[in-house]
């Protein structure tokens, strides 16, 4: 969450600069940083979702397996 706010702040600050020699370089650098940040967040989120789904699926199979129902 903090990373997203930092990126949004950087983008807003660079967008507010209207004149200067380095504005084009700054915009391209910020675009690269934002793109890399989005890709890293996507990879981390997908791995987290897979882990949570796997744990949920494993517990569901264990809960409703025949051996478990016989023990109850």
The first five atom37 places (N, CA, C, CB, O) and aatype in JSON, in Angstrom:
{
  "aatype": [20, 20, 20, 20, 20, 20, 20, 20, 20, 20, 20, 20, 20, 20, 20, 20, 20, 20, 20, 20, 20, 20, 20, 20, 20, 20, 20, 20, 20, 20, 20, 20, 20, 20, 20, 20, 20, 20, 20, 20, 20, 20, 20, 20, 20, 20, 20, 20, 20, 20, 20, 20, 20, 20, 20, 20, 20, 20, 20, 20, 20, 20, 20, 20, 20, 20, 20, 20, 20, 20, 20, 20],
  "atom_mask": [
    [1, 1, 1, 1, 1],
    [1, 1, 1, 1, 1],
    [1, 1, 1, 1, 1],
    [1, 1, 1, 1, 1],
    [1, 1, 1, 1, 1],
    [1, 1, 1, 1, 1],
    [1, 1, 1, 1, 1],
    [1, 1, 1, 1, 1],
    [1, 1, 1, 1, 1],
    [1, 1, 1, 1, 1],
    [1, 1, 1, 1, 1],
    [1, 1, 1, 1, 1],
    [1, 1, 1, 1, 1],
    [1, 1, 1, 1, 1],
    [1, 1, 1, 1, 1],
    [1, 1, 1, 1, 1],
    [1, 1, 1, 1, 1],
    [1, 1, 1, 1, 1],
    [1, 1, 1, 1, 1],
    [1, 1, 1, 1, 1],
    [1, 1, 1, 1, 1],
    [1, 1, 1, 1, 1],
    [1, 1, 1, 1, 1],
    [1, 1, 1, 1, 1],
    [1, 1, 1, 1, 1],
    [1, 1, 1, 1, 1],
    [1, 1, 1, 1, 1],
    [1, 1, 1, 1, 1],
    [1, 1, 1, 1, 1],
    [1, 1, 1, 1, 1],
    [1, 1, 1, 1, 1],
    [1, 1, 1, 1, 1],
    [1, 1, 1, 1, 1],
    [1, 1, 1, 1, 1],
    [1, 1, 1, 1, 1],
    [1, 1, 1, 1, 1],
    [1, 1, 1, 1, 1],
    [1, 1, 1, 1, 1],
    [1, 1, 1, 1, 1],
    [1, 1, 1, 1, 1],
    [1, 1, 1, 1, 1],
    [1, 1, 1, 1, 1],
    [1, 1, 1, 1, 1],
    [1, 1, 1, 1, 1],
    [1, 1, 1, 1, 1],
    [1, 1, 1, 1, 1],
    [1, 1, 1, 1, 1],
    [1, 1, 1, 1, 1],
    [1, 1, 1, 1, 1],
    [1, 1, 1, 1, 1],
    [1, 1, 1, 1, 1],
    [1, 1, 1, 1, 1],
    [1, 1, 1, 1, 1],
    [1, 1, 1, 1, 1],
    [1, 1, 1, 1, 1],
    [1, 1, 1, 1, 1],
    [1, 1, 1, 1, 1],
    [1, 1, 1, 1, 1],
    [1, 1, 1, 1, 1],
    [1, 1, 1, 1, 1],
    [1, 1, 1, 1, 1],
    [1, 1, 1, 1, 1],
    [1, 1, 1, 1, 1],
    [1, 1, 1, 1, 1],
    [1, 1, 1, 1, 1],
    [1, 1, 1, 1, 1],
    [1, 1, 1, 1, 1],
    [1, 1, 1, 1, 1],
    [1, 1, 1, 1, 1],
    [1, 1, 1, 1, 1],
    [1, 1, 1, 1, 1],
    [1, 1, 1, 1, 1]
  ],
  "atom_positions": [
    [[0.82, -1.18, 0.0], [0.0, 0.0, 0.0], [0.87, 1.25, 0.0], [-0.94, 0.0, 1.2], [0.57, 2.2, -0.72]],
    [[1.91, 1.27, 0.78], [2.79, 2.43, 0.84], [3.51, 2.61, -0.5], [3.82, 2.29, 1.99], [3.7, 3.73, -0.96]],
    [[3.9, 1.5, -1.13], [4.58, 1.58, -2.42], [3.7, 2.23, -3.48], [5.0, 0.2, -2.89], [4.18, 3.02, -4.28]],
    [[2.42, 1.91, -3.48], [1.49, 2.5, -4.42], [1.33, 4.0, -4.21], [0.14, 1.82, -4.32], [1.21, 4.76, -5.17]],
    [[1.33, 4.42, -2.95], [1.21, 5.86, -2.66], [2.47, 6.6, -3.07], [0.93, 6.09, -1.17], [2.4, 7.73, -3.56]],
    [[3.64, 5.96, -2.89], [4.88, 6.6, -3.3], [4.91, 6.8, -4.81], [6.08, 5.79, -2.85], [5.32, 7.85, -5.29]],
    [[4.49, 5.78, -5.54], [4.48, 5.87, -7.01], [3.5, 6.94, -7.46], [4.12, 4.52, -7.64], [3.8, 7.71, -8.37]],
    [[2.33, 6.99, -6.84], [1.34, 8.0, -7.21], [1.86, 9.41, -6.93], [0.02, 7.77, -6.46], [1.62, 10.33, -7.71]],
    [[2.57, 9.57, -5.82], [3.13, 10.88, -5.49], [4.21, 11.28, -6.5], [3.72, 10.86, -4.08], [4.25, 12.44, -6.93]],
    [[5.06, 10.35, -6.89], [6.1, 10.64, -7.87], [5.49, 11.02, -9.21], [7.03, 9.44, -8.04], [5.93, 11.98, -9.84]],
    [[4.49, 10.28, -9.64], [3.83, 10.58, -10.91], [3.17, 11.96, -10.87], [2.78, 9.5, -11.24], [3.24, 12.71, -11.84]],
    [[2.54, 12.29, -9.76], [1.9, 13.6, -9.64], [2.94, 14.72, -9.65], [1.07, 13.67, -8.35], [2.72, 15.75, -10.28]],
    [[4.05, 14.53, -8.97], [5.09, 15.56, -8.95], [5.71, 15.77, -10.32], [6.17, 15.18, -7.95], [5.93, 16.91, -10.74]],
    [[5.99, 14.69, -11.03], [6.59, 14.82, -12.36], [5.58, 15.41, -13.33], [7.09, 13.46, -12.88], [5.96, 16.18, -14.22]],
    [[4.32, 15.07, -13.19], [3.3, 15.63, -14.08], [3.1, 17.12, -13.86], [1.96, 14.9, -13.88], [2.71, 17.84, -14.78]],
    [[3.37, 17.59, -12.67], [3.18, 19.01, -12.38], [4.31, 19.87, -12.94], [3.07, 19.23, -10.89], [4.13, 21.08, -13.1]],
    [[5.45, 19.27, -13.25], [6.56, 20.03, -13.83], [6.25, 20.27, -15.3], [7.93, 19.27, -13.67], [6.06, 19.33, -16.07]],
    [[6.2, 21.52, -15.68], [5.83, 21.83, -17.07], [7.02, 22.24, -17.92], [4.79, 22.92, -17.1], [6.99, 22.05, -19.13]],
    [[8.04, 22.79, -17.33], [9.19, 23.23, -18.11], [10.47, 22.68, -17.52], [9.25, 24.76, -18.18], [10.53, 22.33, -16.34]],
    [[11.46, 22.61, -18.34], [12.76, 22.14, -17.87], [13.42, 21.29, -18.92], [12.62, 21.36, -16.57], [12.78, 20.77, -19.83]],
    [[14.71, 21.15, -18.78], [15.48, 20.38, -19.76], [15.31, 18.87, -19.57], [16.95, 20.74, -19.67], [15.36, 18.12, -20.54]],
    [[15.12, 18.45, -18.36], [15.11, 17.02, -18.06], [13.71, 16.42, -17.96], [15.84, 16.77, -16.77], [13.56, 15.28, -17.53]],
    [[12.68, 17.17, -18.34], [11.32, 16.68, -18.14], [11.03, 15.41, -18.92], [10.32, 17.75, -18.53], [10.37, 14.5, -18.41]],
    [[11.53, 15.32, -20.16], [11.3, 14.11, -20.96], [12.03, 12.91, -20.36], [11.76, 14.33, -22.41], [11.48, 11.8, -20.32]],
    [[13.25, 13.12, -19.9], [13.99, 12.02, -19.27], [13.32, 11.59, -17.97], [15.45, 12.44, -19.0], [13.21, 10.39, -17.68]],
    [[12.87, 12.56, -17.18], [12.19, 12.22, -15.93], [10.91, 11.44, -16.18], [11.87, 13.48, -15.15], [10.63, 10.47, -15.47]],
    [[10.15, 11.86, -17.18], [8.9, 11.15, -17.48], [9.17, 9.72, -17.93], [8.11, 11.89, -18.55], [8.45, 8.8, -17.54]],
    [[10.19, 9.51, -18.74], [10.48, 8.14, -19.18], [11.02, 7.29, -18.03], [11.47, 8.16, -20.34], [10.72, 6.1, -17.96]],
    [[11.82, 7.88, -17.15], [12.31, 7.13, -15.98], [11.16, 6.75, -15.06], [13.35, 7.96, -15.21], [11.08, 5.61, -14.6]],
    [[10.27, 7.69, -14.81], [9.12, 7.42, -13.94], [8.21, 6.37, -14.56], [8.33, 8.71, -13.66], [7.68, 5.51, -13.86]],
    [[8.03, 6.44, -15.89], [7.22, 5.42, -16.56], [7.82, 4.04, -16.36], [7.09, 5.74, -18.06], [7.1, 3.07, -16.1]],
    [[9.14, 3.93, -16.48], [9.81, 2.65, -16.25], [9.66, 2.16, -14.82], [11.28, 2.77, -16.6], [9.43, 0.98, -14.59]],
    [[9.8, 3.06, -13.87], [9.66, 2.69, -12.45], [8.25, 2.21, -12.16], [10.02, 3.88, -11.54], [8.06, 1.22, -11.46]],
    [[7.26, 2.92, -12.68], [5.86, 2.52, -12.46], [5.59, 1.17, -13.11], [4.9, 3.59, -13.03], [4.91, 0.33, -12.52]],
    [[6.09, 0.94, -14.31], [5.88, -0.33, -15.0], [6.52, -1.48, -14.22], [6.46, -0.27, -16.42], [5.89, -2.52, -14.03]],
    [[7.74, -1.3, -13.78], [8.41, -2.35, -13.0], [7.67, -2.6, -11.69], [9.89, -1.96, -12.71], [7.52, -3.74, -11.26]],
    [[7.21, -1.54, -11.05], [6.46, -1.68, -9.8], [5.18, -2.48, -10.02], [6.13, -0.3, -9.22], [4.84, -3.35, -9.22]],
    [[4.47, -2.18, -11.09], [3.23, -2.93, -11.38], [3.52, -4.39, -11.66], [2.5, -2.31, -12.57], [2.77, -5.26, -11.21]],
    [[4.57, -4.68, -12.4], [4.91, -6.07, -12.71], [5.28, -6.83, -11.44], [6.07, -6.14, -13.72], [4.84, -7.96, -11.25]],
    [[6.08, -6.22, -10.58], [6.47, -6.88, -9.33], [5.27, -7.12, -8.43], [7.53, -6.05, -8.58], [5.13, -8.2, -7.85]],
    [[4.39, -6.12, -8.3], [3.18, -6.3, -7.49], [2.29, -7.4, -8.06], [2.4, -4.98, -7.39], [1.69, -8.16, -7.3]],
    [[2.2, -7.5, -9.39], [1.39, -8.54, -10.03], [1.94, -9.92, -9.7], [1.35, -8.33, -11.56], [1.19, -10.83, -9.35]],
    [[3.25, -10.08, -9.81], [3.86, -11.39, -9.54], [3.65, -11.79, -8.07], [5.38, -11.35, -9.87], [3.3, -12.93, -7.78]],
    [[3.86, -10.85, -7.17], [3.69, -11.15, -5.74], [2.23, -11.49, -5.43], [4.14, -9.96, -4.88], [1.96, -12.42, -4.68]],
    [[1.3, -10.75, -6.01], [-0.12, -10.98, -5.75], [-0.57, -12.33, -6.31], [-0.95, -9.86, -6.36], [-1.33, -13.04, -5.65]],
    [[-0.12, -12.69, -7.51], [-0.49, -13.99, -8.08], [0.03, -15.13, -7.22], [0.06, -14.12, -9.52], [-0.7, -16.1, -6.97]],
    [[1.28, -15.03, -6.76], [1.82, -16.08, -5.89], [1.05, -16.18, -4.58], [3.29, -15.83, -5.61], [0.81, -17.29, -4.09]],
    [[0.67, -15.05, -4.02], [-0.1, -15.04, -2.77], [-1.48, -15.68, -2.98], [-0.26, -13.6, -2.25], [-1.93, -16.47, -2.15]],
    [[-2.14, -15.35, -4.07], [-3.46, -15.92, -4.35], [-3.36, -17.42, -4.56], [-4.09, -15.25, -5.6], [-4.21, -18.17, -4.08]],
    [[-2.33, -17.88, -5.27], [-2.15, -19.32, -5.48], [-1.93, -20.03, -4.14], [-0.97, -19.59, -6.42], [-2.47, -21.11, -3.91]],
    [[-1.13, -19.42, -3.27], [-0.86, -20.04, -1.97], [-2.12, -20.13, -1.12], [0.21, -19.24, -1.22], [-2.39, -21.17, -0.53]],
    [[-2.89, -19.07, -1.07], [-4.12, -19.06, -0.28], [-5.13, -20.04, -0.87], [-4.72, -17.64, -0.23], [-5.79, -20.78, -0.13]],
    [[-5.26, -20.06, -2.2], [-6.21, -20.98, -2.83], [-5.8, -22.42, -2.58], [-6.3, -20.72, -4.34], [-6.66, -23.26, -2.33]],
    [[-4.5, -22.71, -2.64], [-4.03, -24.07, -2.39], [-4.34, -24.49, -0.96], [-2.52, -24.18, -2.66], [-4.78, -25.62, -0.72]],
    [[-4.1, -23.61, 0.0], [-4.4, -23.94, 1.4], [-5.89, -24.16, 1.6], [-3.91, -22.83, 2.33], [-6.3, -25.07, 2.33]],
    [[-6.72, -23.32, 0.97], [-8.17, -23.48, 1.08], [-8.63, -24.78, 0.46], [-8.89, -22.3, 0.42], [-9.45, -25.49, 1.03]],
    [[-8.1, -25.1, -0.71], [-8.49, -26.32, -1.41], [-8.06, -27.55, -0.62], [-7.89, -26.36, -2.81], [-8.81, -28.52, -0.52]],
    [[-6.85, -27.53, -0.05], [-6.35, -28.65, 0.73], [-7.21, -28.87, 1.96], [-4.89, -28.43, 1.12], [-7.55, -30.01, 2.29]],
    [[-7.56, -27.8, 2.66], [-8.38, -27.95, 3.86], [-9.79, -28.41, 3.52], [-8.44, -26.63, 4.64], [-10.4, -29.16, 4.28]],
    [[-10.31, -27.98, 2.37], [-11.64, -28.4, 1.94], [-11.65, -29.88, 1.6], [-12.1, -27.58, 0.73], [-12.58, -30.59, 1.97]],
    [[-10.61, -30.36, 0.9], [-10.54, -31.79, 0.57], [-10.4, -32.62, 1.83], [-9.37, -32.07, -0.38], [-11.02, -33.68, 1.95]],
    [[-9.61, -32.15, 2.77], [-9.42, -32.89, 4.01], [-10.72, -32.94, 4.81], [-8.3, -32.26, 4.84], [-11.04, -33.96, 5.41]],
    [[-11.43, -31.85, 4.81], [-12.66, -31.77, 5.59], [-13.75, -32.69, 5.05], [-13.16, -30.34, 5.62], [-14.5, -33.28, 5.82]],
    [[-13.83, -32.81, 3.73], [-14.92, -33.57, 3.12], [-14.47, -34.91, 2.55], [-15.55, -32.76, 2.05], [-15.18, -35.48, 1.72]],
    [[-13.34, -35.4, 2.95], [-12.92, -36.71, 2.47], [-13.7, -37.79, 3.21], [-11.39, -36.91, 2.66], [-14.23, -37.55, 4.29]],
    [[-13.76, -38.97, 2.64], [-14.54, -40.07, 3.24], [-13.97, -40.47, 4.6], [-14.56, -41.3, 2.31], [-14.73, -40.73, 5.54]],
    [[-12.66, -40.52, 4.72], [-12.06, -40.92, 5.99], [-12.4, -39.93, 7.09], [-10.53, -41.04, 5.85], [-12.64, -40.33, 8.24]],
    [[-12.42, -38.68, 6.76], [-12.73, -37.67, 7.77], [-14.18, -37.77, 8.2], [-12.44, -36.26, 7.24], [-14.48, -37.63, 9.39]],
    [[-15.1, -38.02, 7.28], [-16.51, -38.13, 7.62], [-16.8, -39.37, 8.46], [-17.35, -38.15, 6.36], [-17.69, -39.36, 9.31]],
    [[-16.06, -40.43, 8.22], [-16.26, -41.66, 9.02], [-15.81, -41.42, 10.47], [-15.46, -42.86, 8.39], [-16.42, -41.93, 11.4]],
    [[-14.75, -40.64, 10.65], [-14.25, -40.38, 12.0], [-15.23, -39.55, 12.81], [-12.9, -39.69, 11.94], [-15.25, -39.65, 14.03]],
    [[-16.02, -38.75, 12.16], [-16.98, -37.91, 12.88], [-18.12, -38.77, 13.33], [-17.5, -36.73, 12.0], [-19.06, -38.28, 13.96]]
  ]
}
